[in-house]
Amino acid sequence: MRSRLMARLHAALETRFPERRLFLRSDVETRFIRLKSETQVLIWIAGTLLISWTIIATAIILMDSIGAGNFRAQASRDQLEYEDRLTALANERDRRAEEAAAAQGRFSSALAQISVMQSELLASEDQRRELETGIEVIQSTLRRAVHDRRALEGQIAEMTAGADGAASPLGMPTDTKDTVELLSSALAQTTAERNMIEANAEGALSRAADLELEVRLMEEKNDEIFRQIEDALLISVEPLDKMFRDAGLDPEQLLDEVRRGYSGLGGPEMQSLLQGDAETPEPDALRALGILENLDRINLYRIAAERVPLAMPVLDRVRFTSGFGPRWNRAHEGIDLAGPIGTPIFATADGTVTFAGWSSGYGRLIKIRHSNGIETRYGHLNAIRVEVGQRVSRGDRIGDMGNSGRSTGPHLHYEVRVGGEAVNPMIYIRAGQDVF
């Protein structure tokens, strides 16, 4: 049965691929090679497969070349767009920095004015109280002088009436006349003193009115200064609060953590200092307390900003070559910034170095632990300039850009992780560039 099937198959092949012979002739002999139908079929199949493979491979290469060209063009456009965005962000950062410096200058000037005006207000208040005390003394003296004058007038009248009844034709007795002259002289002196006291009282009242007007004007000026400072603080606090929220952080939780490790003056101590011995603080004291609390909040924001990776890890001009997210069907958990080998790499926030050495695909790698469970990673370095356990501050140089590990060229691979999970570092960088 099998032999008959083979015979039929051979007969079918013979009709399309008849047996052929290839003759090889030399000077002394002639040889030939017989090509059976089956051999010709195998050669035909092999040739067809080879030609098909060549066509498919050529098509794949052409499609890859076209796709690579489109990808490079798109990458070039993305790079130009990102560089324009970086330039715009840098200009915006410079403008915000100038505004912050101007606001700080206005705040410092207003604070100095407040100090001077507070001193003047306290001095005028003391002077007003002294004048009020003097006016009371003058009024008391004036009342006593009027009472003495009336008593002397009554005595003179009585003595004059007695002298008229006992006088002789020759005139008033000598002792009575002397007494009347003495009383008249005392009455005139008392009258002069009263007039002088009245003039002094009128001057003191006029001076008190002037002081009251001066105090009122000073209070209005104080209110304007307070309002300017409150506006400046509001302008300063709102961008900082927005910066941390844009970075996905809770500002209140962040400030509470900073307060636990920050010793400063505030809260009940500051309130008691401003309130003094009074049970109810004055409105100006309450406003000053609010200003001091906002100043303390800005100071806490400044400390918190140094602990969060809001800065750029490279200050020199670099190329943004790869962003955060999928790349070549794999997760790219950071950003790539390309530049020359040896470009300085800086810490983006205060923290502690937890790793500094070689790590497979990362090459030379540095890990820094920051507050709030945040960690930054700096990979593919050419040199490491820190050690494990070392405390670093934002802006400290920690290494040099390189090409170590799995890398196609010199660049920095920069990561930000929160609670061990990778997040887009550009979220933090953009949040910081909107303020600093």
Buried (B, 14 or more C-beta within 10 A) or exposed (E): EEEEEEEEEEEEBEEEBEBEEEEEEEEEEEEEEEBBBEBBEEEEEEEEEEEEEEEEEEEEEEEEEEEEEEEEEEEEEEBEEBBEEBEEBEEEBEEBEEEBEEBEEBBEBBBEBBEEBBEBBEEBEEBBEEBEEBBEEBBEBBEEBBEBBEEBEEBBEEBEEEBEEEEEEEEBBEEBBEBBEEBEEBBEEBEEBBEEBBEBBEEBBEBBEEBEEBBEEBBEBBEEBBEBBBBBBEBBBEBBBBBBEBBEBEBEEBBEBBBEEBEEEBEEEBBEEBBEEEEEBEEBBBBBBBBBBBBBBBBBBEBBBBBBBBBBBBEEEBEBBBBBEEEEEEEBBBBBBBBEBEBBBBBBBBBBBEBBEEBEEBBBBBBBBBBBEBBBBBBBBBBBBBEEEBEBEBEBEBBBBBBBBEBEEBBBBBBBBBEEEBBBBBBBBBBBBBBB
